[in-house]
């Protein structure tokens, strides 16, 4: 009985030691950045350019949508209006607002794939 307990205790102690060592190793590697400032700067430039392209593409997509679909998306994402606020403005039910947002987002994805 005692030997079983001792084996169990030893096994789990060793397992915890290995896991802690691996965790500390990962933690140490995350503290020091591996990329230079120059590479980070270029990544930021690429990201900014990518965002500009995406914004231009989004403007094209919105131009192809119906005004009602465009309005509900702009209210939700540009104006940061809540569902209940949109519901009051458009005078429709909450479920109708959610469904229209869902359909408008699906249409944005569809148009994006077609372009």
N, C-alpha and C positions, 0 to 999 in steps of 0.2 A: 504494500500500500504506500509506504513512504517512498520507495524507489520510483513508483509511478508518478507520484506527485512531484518528486525532484526532477524527473525527466521532463514532465510537462512544464514546470517552472523554468528550467534551463532552456528548453526549446523556445518558449515565448520570449524569454529575456534576450536570447540571441536574435530572434526575429525582429524585435523592437529596436535593438541596437543597429541592425542593418538598415532598417527603414529610416531611423533617425539620421544615420550617416548619409544616406542617399538624399534625404530632405535637406540637410545642411549643405551638401554639395550643390544642389540645385539652387538653394537660396543664395549662396555665395556667388554663383555664376550670374544670377539675375541682378546683383547689386552693381556690378561693373558693366557699363555698356560696351558692347563689342564693336559697335560701328563708330567711325570717326565723325567729327563734327561736319566735315566736308560732305561725307556721304549722306548724313542726315539732312543737310541743307539742300542737296540735290533731290532727295526724296520729297522734301516739302515743296520744291518747285514743281516736280512732276505731279504731286497731289493737287496743287493749286491749278495747274493747267488741265488736269483731268476733271476737276470740278467745274471749270469754265466750260469745257466741252459738254459735260453733262447738263449744265444749266442751259446752254444753247440748244441742246437736243430736247430738253424738257420744254423749252419755249416752242419749238417746232411741234412737239407732240400736243401741247395744249392748244395750239392754233388749229389743229385738226379735229379737236373735240367739239361737241355741242356745248353751247353756252351754259346750259343747266348743269352739265357734268363738270365743266370747268369751274363754275361758281362754287359748287359744293366742295370741291377739292381745295380751292383757294381759301375758303372759309375755314376749313379744317386745318390745313397745313401752313398756310401763309399767315393767316390772321390768328392762328392758335385758338380757335373757338372750340368750346366743348360741344358735345352732341346735343345737350339740352339747349344751348344757346342757338345752335343751328336750327333746332326743332322750332323754337319760338320765332325765329326770323322767317323761315320758310313756311311756317304754319302747317307742318306735317308731323306725323308720329315719330317717336324715337326709333322704332324699328325701321321705318321708311328711310330715315336719315342714314342709319347704319347700312342698309341695303344699297342705297344710292352711292354711298362712299365706296362700298365694296365693289359695286359694278363699275364705277368710274376708275378705280385703281386697276381693275382687271382690263379695262379698255386701254389705259395708259400702257400696261405691259404688252397688250396685243399690238398696239401701234408701234411701240418701241421695237418689237421683234420684226415687224414688217419693214421698218425703215432701214 
